[in-house]
Amino acid sequence: MISLDNKYFTQIIDKKIYEKNYIKYIVDSYKGNGYIKAFNVMDGLEVAYLDMDVKVHMKNMLNIDKKCIEITCCLNGQAEIMLDNGKYIFMSDGDISLFGYQTKAAYCDVTGKHFKGIRIMIYIDKFILGLNKMFDTDNFEEDKFFGKIFNSDRVIISHGNVSLNHILKELYVLPDEYNEYLMRIKVVELIFYLVSGIDYKKNDTIYFSKESIEKIKEARKILLDNLDKFITIKELSKQVNMNTTDLEKGFKSIYGTTIFTYGKMEKMKKAKELLEDKALSILEVSLAVGYSNGGKFAKAFKEAFGMLPTQYRKEKGMSK
């Protein structure tokens, strides 16, 4: 596995286990836990399933001298990537990235959340030959097939849709029998869809400066430190000295949701913890997360967890 044996992944890998049709890479226990299952699907095409919690940054991302494209589908988690030019890009749940092989990235940080996803490496010359062989044709040519999206130093971050999510879901539930053939079909289907189904001439990737990242992270900290209050976006942007539009766009790119939704969900998570404290009444819990109106609190809690606070306490064997 060319792409998994380079310096990028060996930074976090402790050992590798050779199975019948894949290699399983085990994450070093000092650097996290989890694994990567890597399959050589066909000439020029490698697929890796990532399921891991990592405690350290990975440096020199995609430092490969071959003509290739890396596609990463983030099913769960977050990835913060700093490019060599000092700009930052982010991936979160449902995002798909495409990297050209000359993209220079200083590091990739997936330490924020459990990361689960699929990483596809396309070595273009061999893949085009394999694709023509697979379909018994000579119609596939590098420039025509990848022409819309491929620049060797290009980065694209795009959000998935229903069709892409369906393909990815099927990649995770392949039956054992004929697994390698079905995987080849589904991965090629995914590549066809990405190449033909999205207008990559319009690059919606949002880049951030280090200063902007620090301000957005500070805004998140303010929200978490003040769960007993409701802070407006206008107040938040004033506190971190960033205009509201940039703050909202940046926050959603990094944390995968709006400031309002993020703050509300964190309040409900905190409320859930507090409800397990028998010494606190439901009203006290409500006030602790900024709700002076018990009815509004109950409604918000039910929207988040599908049950009222009283029902949650009953399930936990508490009645207060």
N, C-alpha and C positions, 0 to 999 in steps of 0.2 A: 504494500500500500504506500505509494509515493507520498501522498499528501498527509498521511497520518504518521509517517515515520520521520517527518522533518522536524526542525527545532520547535516549531509552533506547538505541537501537541506533546512532544517528549518532555516539555516543561512540567506537565501535570501527570504523566503516566508512570505508574510503578512497574507494571508488567503486562505482557500480552499473552493471550491464550489462543492457540490455533484450533479452531473447530473445523467441521467438515467443509463448510462453504463460506466461512467468514473468520475474521480475527476479532477477538474481544480484548479491548484495551481497558485495564483497570486503573482508576484514578488513585494516585498516591494518597494514602490515608493522612499524611501530613499536610496535604494540599486540598483535601476535600474528600468526597466519596462519590461513587457512581461508576459509570462505564461508557464506552463507545464501542458499538458493533459496526465493523467495517466490511463491506462487500465489494468485490471486484465484479461488477455487473456485466460488463462487456468491455472490449477494447476501448480505452479512452474514457471510461465512465466508472467512477467509484461512488458508492453511497455509504454514508455513515449515520447510524442512529445514535443520538447523544441523549443521555439521561444522567444528569450529574449535578451535584452541589460543589462549587469550586470556591476556595478561599483566597486564591491569588490571581493576579493579572497574568494574562498570557501575552508575551512580547513577540514582535516581528511577525505579525499575522500575514499569512499567505506569501511567505518569502520563497517563492518558487520561480525558477528561471524558464519554465516551459510555458508555451502558449495555452492558456487555460481560462476557464471561467469557474468561479465558485458560487454556488447557489446555496443559501442557508434559509431554511424555513423554521421560524421560531414558533413552536406550538405553545410553549409556556416558558415564561422567564423574561429576562431583560439582558441586553448586551450594549455596553457602552464602548465605542471604538474611537480611538484617537488616531487621526491620520498624521502623517509626517509633517504636513503643512500647519499643524496646530489646531485644525478644525476637528470637531467632534460630530459623530452621527450615532443614532440610537435605533435599536430594534426592541420590540416588545411583542406580547401575545398576538399571533396572527400575521406578523410582518414577514416579508420575504426580501432577502438581499441578494444582489448580484455584484460580484467583484471581478474586475479585470485583473490579470496576473501582475501587471505593473503598478497596481495600487499599493502605495506604501503606507502601512499602518504601524504605529509605534506599539500599541497594545490593544488588547480586547479584555474588557472586564465583564464577567458574568456572575460576579459574586453577590449581586443584590437579591436574587431569587433562584429557586431550583430551576435549572435550565433543561428543557426537553425540546428536541427538534431533529431535523434531518439536514445533513450537509451533503451536497452533491458536487463532485469535482468533475468537470468536463475538460479533458485534454483534447483540444479542438481537432488537430490533424487526425489523430487516431479515431476520434468519435465520428467524424464525418465519413471516414472509410467504413467504420462499423455500421453506421446508419444505412449507407448505400447497400452494404452486404445484407443487412437485416431485411430490407425491403426489395432486394434484387433490382436495384436501379442505380443510375448515376446522376440523378436529378439534384441531389443535395450537394451544394457547394458552400464553402465557408462564408464567403462574402454575402451570398444571398440568404443563407440560413440565419446567420448571426448579425447580419449587416445593420439591422435596426437597433440592436442593443450593444454590440460589442465594440468597446474601445478598451485598449489594454490597461488604461489608467482610470477607468470609469467605475463609479459606485452608484448603485441604484437601490433605494429602499422603497418597497411598495407594500400596501396592505392587501392581504388575501381576500378572496370572495367565496361565495358558496361553492362554485365549481372547483376552485383550487383546494378548498377545505375538504371536499368530497374525495379528491384524488389522494390527498395526504392521509386522510382517515383510512382509506383502503390500503395504503402502504404499511399501515400499522397493524392490519388484521389479515395479512396474507396467510393462507393455509400452508402447512409444512410441505405438503405434496406439491411439486412443481414450483416451489417458492422462488427459485432463482429465475425461472422464466417469467413468472408473473411480475416479479420485481422489475425485470428489464422492461416489460410492457408498460407498467405503471410509471416508471421513471421517465421513459421516452415520451409517454403521454403528457407528463408534467412539463417536460422541456418544450414539447410542441405547443402546449397551451401558453407557456410563458413567452415564447418567441412570437406567437401569432395573435394572442388574445389581449395584449396590452400595448398601448402606444408608448413605447419607451423613448420616443423622441422628446416627449415632455417629461423631464426629470423632476419629480416631486420631492426628491430627497432634501431634507432640511439639515443644514450644517450649523454648528454652534461654535462660538469662541469659548475659550476657557472661562472668561469673565461671565459670559451668559450662563454657562453651566453652573458656576458657583452661585449665581443669583437665584437660579431655578431651584437648586438644592436647598438654599437657604429658605426659600418660600415654602418648600415642603416641610422643613424643620419647624418653621413658625406654625404651620397648620397642626403638626403633631404635638407641639408643646402647648397648644391652646385649644385642646379638644372641648373644653368647657365654654368656648366662645364661638360665635359665628363671625368669621372675618370675611369681608367682601373682597372681591378680586381687586377693586380699586384701592382698598386699604393695603392689601398684600403687595400690590405693585409699587405703592408708595414706600412701603417699608424696605423693599429690596432695591428700590431705585431702578425700576425697569418698566417700560410702558406695558399697558395691559394686553395689547395684541400679541406682542412678542412673548410675554410671560405665559399667556394662555396656549399659544401654539407650541412653545418650547416644553411646557409642562406636559401637554398631551403626547408629544413625541417621545419624551423620556419615560413617563409613567403610564402611558397607554390609555389615559382617560382624562376627563376634564378636571379642573381644580375643584369645582363644586362636588362632582361625583366622588372624587378621591377623598375629599374631606368628610363627606357624609359617610362613606363606607368605613373610614378609620374610626369615626365616632361610634358606629354600630359595633365594630369589632371590640372597641374599648368597653362599650355597654355590655356586651356579651360576657367579657371577663368580670366586670363588676357585679353582674347579676349572680355570679357564682359565690359571691361573698354574702353569707346569710345575715351579716350585721347591717347591711344596707337595704333600705326600702327601695321599691321601684321608683318612687319620686326622687329619692336621693341619687339614684343612678341616672335618671333623666336629667337632673340638674348638672351632674358631673360631666355630661357630654353636651351641655349647652341648650337643653330643651326645658323651658320653664312650663311648657304646656304638655301634660302627661299624655293627652290624646295624640298630639303630633308625634311624640316620641314613640308611642306604641305603633302608630301607622308606619313610621320610618323603619322601625325594627322588623315589622312584619314584611315590608317590601324587601328588606335585605335578607331575611332568613326564613320567610314563609310561615312564621308563627308570632304570636304576641309575646311580650316579655313574661306575662303570667304563665303562658303555656310552656315557655322555655324553662322556667323555674320548676314547674310541675314535672317536666321530663328529667330534671336534675334532682328530683326528690325534695324540692324546697317549696314552701307555700307562701313565704313572706313576700 
